[in-house]
Amino acid sequence: EIMSKNIDLTWIKDIHWWLDEYSNVLVLRNKLWFESAISKIKEVWTIIEKERVTGHQHRLPKKKVVRVSRSNSIVDATNNDTNTDNICLINIDTPTNTCLINVDNL
């Protein structure tokens, strides 16, 4: 019967298992704790019932906002531009390739 219900699935094999060890321990109910916790349990259950109808999209994980890094600008060091805040100044004419970064505004 189960095989006919799931005809679109592929059966591979049966895996039998058994219980090696078991424990039968009496756990007494803590009536005092339950009385104090029943209001919180009811509150959570009310939220669950409400969100079954209205949706729970607000509880989904927030998507990461990918920050686009600004690329460094390559400028000629002989340029007398006064707007050199937070850019990399590389003089490509010199063989030392020194990078000067204005860190005053960081």
OpenMM code with the backbone's topology and positions (N, CA, C; nanometers):
from openmm import Vec3, app, unit

residues = "GLU ILE MET SER LYS ASN ILE ASP LEU THR TRP ILE LYS ASP ILE HIS TRP TRP LEU ASP GLU TYR SER ASN VAL LEU VAL LEU ARG ASN LYS LEU TRP PHE GLU SER ALA ILE SER LYS ILE LYS GLU VAL TRP THR ILE ILE GLU LYS GLU ARG VAL THR GLY HIS GLN HIS ARG LEU PRO LYS LYS LYS VAL VAL ARG VAL SER ARG SER ASN SER ILE VAL ASP ALA THR ASN ASN ASP THR ASN THR ASP ASN ILE CYS LEU ILE ASN ILE ASP THR PRO THR ASN THR CYS LEU ILE ASN VAL ASP ASN LEU".split()
positions = [
    Vec3(0.0829, -0.1196, 0.0000),
    Vec3(0.0000, 0.0000, 0.0000),
    Vec3(0.0880, 0.1268, 0.0000),
    Vec3(0.1897, 0.1293, 0.0847),
    Vec3(0.2788, 0.2452, 0.0913),
    Vec3(0.3560, 0.2594, -0.0395),
    Vec3(0.3970, 0.1477, -0.0954),
    Vec3(0.4701, 0.1524, -0.2223),
    Vec3(0.3823, 0.2069, -0.3341),
    Vec3(0.2541, 0.1725, -0.3340),
    Vec3(0.1652, 0.2216, -0.4394),
    Vec3(0.1346, 0.3699, -0.4224),
    Vec3(0.1327, 0.4188, -0.2985),
    Vec3(0.1103, 0.5622, -0.2751),
    Vec3(0.2285, 0.6450, -0.3242),
    Vec3(0.3475, 0.5918, -0.3078),
    Vec3(0.4700, 0.6653, -0.3408),
    Vec3(0.5353, 0.6077, -0.4654),
    Vec3(0.4579, 0.5906, -0.5686),
    Vec3(0.5076, 0.5295, -0.6918),
    Vec3(0.6134, 0.6159, -0.7607),
    Vec3(0.6103, 0.7488, -0.7358),
    Vec3(0.7062, 0.8388, -0.7994),
    Vec3(0.8422, 0.8387, -0.7293),
    Vec3(0.8520, 0.7752, -0.6116),
    Vec3(0.9781, 0.7687, -0.5379),
    Vec3(1.0481, 0.6364, -0.5664),
    Vec3(1.1776, 0.6322, -0.5404),
    Vec3(1.2559, 0.5113, -0.5644),
    Vec3(1.2916, 0.4468, -0.4311),
    Vec3(1.2546, 0.3200, -0.4149),
    Vec3(1.2895, 0.2453, -0.2948),
    Vec3(1.4259, 0.1832, -0.3139),
    Vec3(1.5132, 0.2016, -0.2143),
    Vec3(1.6479, 0.1469, -0.2255),
    Vec3(1.6600, 0.0193, -0.1424),
    Vec3(1.6345, 0.0280, -0.0098),
    Vec3(1.6400, -0.0915, 0.0744),
    Vec3(1.5793, -0.0604, 0.2108),
    Vec3(1.5470, -0.1660, 0.2839),
    Vec3(1.4999, -0.1529, 0.4214),
    Vec3(1.6210, -0.1490, 0.5136),
    Vec3(1.6137, -0.0645, 0.6131),
    Vec3(1.7191, -0.0606, 0.7143),
    Vec3(1.6524, -0.0902, 0.8479),
    Vec3(1.6886, -0.2017, 0.9091),
    Vec3(1.6314, -0.2411, 1.0374),
    Vec3(1.7233, -0.1942, 1.1490),
    Vec3(1.6645, -0.1518, 1.2575),
    Vec3(1.7417, -0.1073, 1.3717),
    Vec3(1.6752, -0.1610, 1.4972),
    Vec3(1.7496, -0.1636, 1.6047),
    Vec3(1.6949, -0.2078, 1.7322),
    Vec3(1.7534, -0.1213, 1.8421),
    Vec3(1.6829, -0.1200, 1.9521),
    Vec3(1.7196, -0.0392, 2.0667),
    Vec3(1.8123, -0.1202, 2.1555),
    Vec3(1.9327, -0.0707, 2.1763),
    Vec3(2.0296, -0.1425, 2.2588),
    Vec3(1.9997, -0.1271, 2.4070),
    Vec3(1.9658, -0.0061, 2.4448),
    Vec3(1.9520, 0.0236, 2.5862),
    Vec3(1.8339, 0.1176, 2.6050),
    Vec3(1.7630, 0.1016, 2.7116),
    Vec3(1.6534, 0.1934, 2.7392),
    Vec3(1.6518, 0.2251, 2.8875),
    Vec3(1.5848, 0.3330, 2.9201),
    Vec3(1.5751, 0.3762, 3.0587),
    Vec3(1.4316, 0.4169, 3.0862),
    Vec3(1.3807, 0.3763, 3.1989),
    Vec3(1.2449, 0.4095, 3.2395),
    Vec3(1.2549, 0.4820, 3.3725),
    Vec3(1.2568, 0.6156, 3.3663),
    Vec3(1.2751, 0.6972, 3.4854),
    Vec3(1.1491, 0.7790, 3.5075),
    Vec3(1.1016, 0.7822, 3.6290),
    Vec3(0.9841, 0.8608, 3.6636),
    Vec3(1.0249, 1.0074, 3.6760),
    Vec3(0.9602, 1.0926, 3.5983),
    Vec3(0.9849, 1.2360, 3.6051),
    Vec3(0.8586, 1.2992, 3.6611),
    Vec3(0.8704, 1.3534, 3.7797),
    Vec3(0.7548, 1.4139, 3.8444),
    Vec3(0.7263, 1.5498, 3.7827),
    Vec3(0.6000, 1.5808, 3.7723),
    Vec3(0.5582, 1.7082, 3.7161),
    Vec3(0.5766, 1.8173, 3.8203),
    Vec3(0.6373, 1.9273, 3.7785),
    Vec3(0.6583, 2.0407, 3.8673),
    Vec3(0.5390, 2.1340, 3.8516),
    Vec3(0.4407, 2.1192, 3.9390),
    Vec3(0.3158, 2.1949, 3.9269),
    Vec3(0.3389, 2.3443, 3.9471),
    Vec3(0.4284, 2.3795, 4.0354),
    Vec3(0.4558, 2.5216, 4.0611),
    Vec3(0.5146, 2.5882, 3.9370),
    Vec3(0.6113, 2.5223, 3.8725),
    Vec3(0.6700, 2.5779, 3.7512),
    Vec3(0.5661, 2.5870, 3.6407),
    Vec3(0.4841, 2.4819, 3.6263),
    Vec3(0.3855, 2.4803, 3.5196),
    Vec3(0.2843, 2.5932, 3.5366),
    Vec3(0.2432, 2.6202, 3.6578),
    Vec3(0.1492, 2.7305, 3.6828),
    Vec3(0.2107, 2.8648, 3.6444),
    Vec3(0.3391, 2.8819, 3.6683),
    Vec3(0.4024, 3.0094, 3.6328),
    Vec3(0.4324, 3.0174, 3.4830),
    Vec3(0.4480, 2.9039, 3.4163),
    Vec3(0.4851, 2.9039, 3.2747),
    Vec3(0.3651, 2.8978, 3.1816),
    Vec3(0.2465, 2.8628, 3.2309),
    Vec3(0.1315, 2.8434, 3.1419),
    Vec3(0.0917, 2.9725, 3.0709),
    Vec3(0.1086, 3.0864, 3.1354),
    Vec3(0.0730, 3.2135, 3.0698),
    Vec3(0.1665, 3.2413, 2.9514),
    Vec3(0.2948, 3.2129, 2.9677),
    Vec3(0.3909, 3.2332, 2.8585),
    Vec3(0.3652, 3.1338, 2.7453),
    Vec3(0.3304, 3.0103, 2.7795),
    Vec3(0.2998, 2.9097, 2.6778),
    Vec3(0.1778, 2.9522, 2.5973),
    Vec3(0.0749, 3.0032, 2.6646),
    Vec3(-0.0459, 3.0502, 2.5951),
    Vec3(-0.0138, 3.1687, 2.5045),
    Vec3(0.0714, 3.2582, 2.5524),
    Vec3(0.1096, 3.3760, 2.4733),
    Vec3(0.1823, 3.3346, 2.3450),
    Vec3(0.2743, 3.2413, 2.3570),
    Vec3(0.3482, 3.1933, 2.2398),
    Vec3(0.2539, 3.1217, 2.1441),
    Vec3(0.1620, 3.0414, 2.1971),
    Vec3(0.0694, 2.9685, 2.1110),
    Vec3(-0.0246, 3.0643, 2.0377),
    Vec3(-0.0654, 3.1721, 2.1027),
    Vec3(-0.1493, 3.2729, 2.0373),
    Vec3(-0.0749, 3.3368, 1.9207),
    Vec3(0.0529, 3.3653, 1.9388),
    Vec3(0.1347, 3.4223, 1.8309),
    Vec3(0.1449, 3.3233, 1.7155),
    Vec3(0.1634, 3.1958, 1.7467),
    Vec3(0.1740, 3.0932, 1.6421),
    Vec3(0.0452, 3.0855, 1.5620),
    Vec3(-0.0685, 3.0848, 1.6299),
    Vec3(-0.1970, 3.0775, 1.5593),
    Vec3(-0.2205, 3.2012, 1.4734),
    Vec3(-0.1816, 3.3190, 1.5243),
    Vec3(-0.1998, 3.4428, 1.4482),
    Vec3(-0.1119, 3.4430, 1.3233),
    Vec3(0.0128, 3.3985, 1.3374),
    Vec3(0.1056, 3.4019, 1.2247),
    Vec3(0.0791, 3.2915, 1.1236),
    Vec3(0.0013, 3.1914, 1.1594),
    Vec3(-0.0424, 3.0930, 1.0603),
    Vec3(-0.1315, 3.1597, 0.9570),
    Vec3(-0.2081, 3.2585, 1.0014),
    Vec3(-0.3013, 3.3282, 0.9127),
    Vec3(-0.2332, 3.4464, 0.8449),
    Vec3(-0.1665, 3.5306, 0.9239),
    Vec3(-0.1115, 3.6551, 0.8707),
    Vec3(0.0248, 3.6375, 0.8052),
    Vec3(0.0928, 3.5297, 0.8345),
    Vec3(0.2246, 3.5070, 0.7757),
    Vec3(0.3356, 3.5329, 0.8754),
    Vec3(0.4486, 3.4739, 0.8508),
    Vec3(0.5636, 3.4863, 0.9401),
    Vec3(0.6878, 3.5327, 0.8641),
    Vec3(0.6677, 3.6093, 0.7576),
    Vec3(0.7805, 3.6544, 0.6748),
    Vec3(0.8766, 3.7421, 0.7550),
    Vec3(0.8260, 3.8135, 0.8556),
    Vec3(0.9134, 3.9018, 0.9322),
    Vec3(1.0112, 3.8234, 1.0195),
    Vec3(0.9913, 3.6951, 1.0355),
    Vec3(1.0816, 3.6127, 1.1155),
    Vec3(1.1892, 3.5441, 1.0316),
    Vec3(1.1810, 3.5570, 0.9007),
    Vec3(1.2814, 3.4966, 0.8137),
    Vec3(1.4154, 3.5669, 0.8338),
    Vec3(1.5262, 3.4987, 0.8083),
    Vec3(1.6562, 3.5635, 0.8229),
    Vec3(1.6702, 3.6808, 0.7267),
    Vec3(1.7316, 3.7854, 0.7751),
    Vec3(1.7532, 3.9042, 0.6929),
    Vec3(1.8624, 3.8749, 0.5910),
    Vec3(1.8411, 3.9190, 0.4686),
    Vec3(1.9421, 3.9003, 0.3650),
    Vec3(2.0567, 3.9968, 0.3901),
    Vec3(2.1765, 3.9477, 0.3664),
    Vec3(2.2938, 4.0321, 0.3832),
    Vec3(2.2961, 4.1390, 0.2761),
    Vec3(2.3271, 4.2596, 0.3171),
    Vec3(2.3429, 4.3685, 0.2224),
    Vec3(2.4882, 4.3677, 0.1783),
    Vec3(2.5089, 4.3457, 0.0517),
    Vec3(2.6444, 4.3417, -0.0019),
    Vec3(2.6919, 4.4841, -0.0227),
    Vec3(2.7952, 4.5184, 0.0497),
    Vec3(2.8507, 4.6524, 0.0366),
    Vec3(2.9469, 4.6545, -0.0802),
    Vec3(2.9257, 4.7469, -0.1695),
    Vec3(3.0141, 4.7613, -0.2848),
    Vec3(3.1313, 4.8472, -0.2415),
    Vec3(3.2489, 4.7903, -0.2515),
    Vec3(3.3665, 4.8669, -0.2116),
    Vec3(3.4031, 4.9642, -0.3226),
    Vec3(3.4449, 5.0808, -0.2793),
    Vec3(3.4876, 5.1808, -0.3769),
    Vec3(3.6278, 5.1465, -0.4231),
    Vec3(3.6469, 5.1503, -0.5511),
    Vec3(3.7808, 5.1228, -0.6029),
    Vec3(3.8679, 5.2462, -0.5828),
    Vec3(3.9944, 5.2216, -0.5638),
    Vec3(4.0879, 5.3324, -0.5471),
    Vec3(4.1093, 5.4011, -0.6806),
    Vec3(4.1215, 5.5309, -0.6741),
    Vec3(4.1432, 5.6085, -0.7962),
    Vec3(4.2921, 5.6262, -0.8189),
    Vec3(4.3318, 5.6103, -0.9403),
    Vec3(4.4712, 5.6348, -0.9766),
    Vec3(4.4767, 5.7711, -1.0433),
    Vec3(4.5556, 5.8586, -0.9851),
    Vec3(4.5654, 5.9937, -1.0398),
    Vec3(4.7122, 6.0285, -1.0593),
    Vec3(4.7337, 6.1247, -1.1414),
    Vec3(4.8692, 6.1744, -1.1658),
    Vec3(4.9086, 6.2629, -1.0482),
    Vec3(5.0266, 6.2417, -0.9921),
    Vec3(5.0703, 6.3188, -0.8759),
    Vec3(5.0965, 6.4639, -0.9114),
    Vec3(5.1147, 6.4933, -1.0374),
    Vec3(5.1389, 6.6317, -1.0759),
    Vec3(5.0091, 6.7100, -1.0879),
    Vec3(4.8954, 6.6410, -1.0785),
    Vec3(4.7659, 6.7078, -1.0864),
    Vec3(4.7455, 6.7885, -0.9587),
    Vec3(4.7076, 6.9126, -0.9706),
    Vec3(4.6884, 6.9995, -0.8550),
    Vec3(4.5429, 7.0007, -0.8096),
    Vec3(4.4747, 6.8922, -0.8195),
    Vec3(4.3350, 6.8834, -0.7774),
    Vec3(4.3298, 6.8925, -0.6253),
    Vec3(4.2431, 6.9766, -0.5722),
    Vec3(4.2349, 6.9952, -0.4272),
    Vec3(4.1484, 6.8893, -0.3610),
    Vec3(4.0676, 6.8157, -0.4346),
    Vec3(3.9799, 6.7145, -0.3772),
    Vec3(4.0528, 6.5801, -0.3766),
    Vec3(4.1377, 6.5578, -0.2768),
    Vec3(4.2137, 6.4333, -0.2668),
    Vec3(4.1768, 6.3564, -0.1412),
    Vec3(4.0558, 6.3739, -0.0906),
    Vec3(4.0140, 6.3041, 0.0309),
    Vec3(3.9826, 6.1583, 0.0002),
    Vec3(4.0411, 6.0698, 0.0765),
    Vec3(4.0128, 5.9264, 0.0735),
    Vec3(4.0332, 5.8620, -0.0630),
    Vec3(4.1357, 5.9007, -0.1319),
    Vec3(4.1687, 5.8337, -0.2575),
    Vec3(4.3152, 5.7946, -0.2528),
    Vec3(4.3499, 5.7003, -0.3338),
    Vec3(4.4883, 5.6548, -0.3397),
    Vec3(4.5612, 5.7366, -0.4461),
    Vec3(4.6709, 5.7946, -0.4070),
    Vec3(4.7492, 5.8758, -0.4995),
    Vec3(4.8721, 5.7959, -0.5400),
    Vec3(4.8728, 5.7491, -0.6616),
    Vec3(4.9858, 5.6708, -0.7113),
    Vec3(5.0468, 5.7459, -0.8290),
    Vec3(5.1723, 5.7734, -0.8162),
    Vec3(5.2454, 5.8347, -0.9257),
    Vec3(5.3028, 5.7207, -1.0086),
    Vec3(5.2445, 5.6980, -1.1229),
    Vec3(5.2868, 5.5840, -1.2038),
    Vec3(5.4150, 5.6116, -1.2816),
    Vec3(5.4665, 5.7342, -1.2731),
    Vec3(5.5896, 5.7672, -1.3439),
    Vec3(5.7132, 5.7270, -1.2643),
    Vec3(5.6997, 5.7095, -1.1332),
    Vec3(5.8161, 5.6738, -1.0517),
    Vec3(5.8194, 5.5229, -1.0318),
    Vec3(5.9376, 5.4651, -1.0255),
    Vec3(5.9483, 5.3190, -1.0121),
    Vec3(5.9196, 5.2674, -0.8714),
    Vec3(5.9037, 5.3565, -0.7713),
    Vec3(5.8846, 5.3085, -0.6342),
    Vec3(5.7410, 5.2649, -0.6071),
    Vec3(5.6450, 5.3172, -0.6836),
    Vec3(5.5038, 5.2824, -0.6663),
    Vec3(5.4567, 5.2988, -0.5222),
    Vec3(5.4826, 5.4154, -0.4657),
    Vec3(5.4406, 5.4454, -0.3301),
    Vec3(5.2946, 5.4886, -0.3314),
    Vec3(5.2182, 5.4375, -0.2396),
    Vec3(5.0759, 5.4716, -0.2311),
    Vec3(5.0561, 5.5631, -0.1121),
    Vec3(5.0034, 5.6815, -0.1346),
    Vec3(4.9763, 5.7773, -0.0288),
    Vec3(4.8265, 5.7813, -0.0051),
    Vec3(4.7853, 5.7577, 0.1173),
    Vec3(4.6427, 5.7576, 0.1504),
    Vec3(4.6184, 5.8640, 0.2554),
    Vec3(4.5204, 5.9486, 0.2303),
    Vec3(4.4836, 6.0517, 0.3249),
    Vec3(4.3946, 5.9878, 0.4313),
    Vec3(4.4484, 5.9711, 0.5526),
    Vec3(4.3736, 5.9058, 0.6599),
    Vec3(4.3132, 6.0056, 0.7573),
    Vec3(4.3218, 6.1334, 0.7281),
    Vec3(4.2670, 6.2336, 0.8187),
    Vec3(4.1151, 6.2251, 0.8272),
    Vec3(4.0503, 6.1868, 0.7194),
    Vec3(3.9040, 6.1855, 0.7169),
    Vec3(3.8461, 6.0453, 0.7342),
    Vec3(3.9244, 5.9474, 0.7711),
    Vec3(3.8738, 5.8108, 0.7877),
    Vec3(3.8073, 5.7936, 0.9207),
] * unit.nanometer
topology = app.Topology()
chain = topology.addChain("A")
for resn in residues:
    res = topology.addResidue(resn, chain)
    for name in ("N", "CA", "C"):
        topology.addAtom(name, app.Element.getBySymbol(name[0]), res)
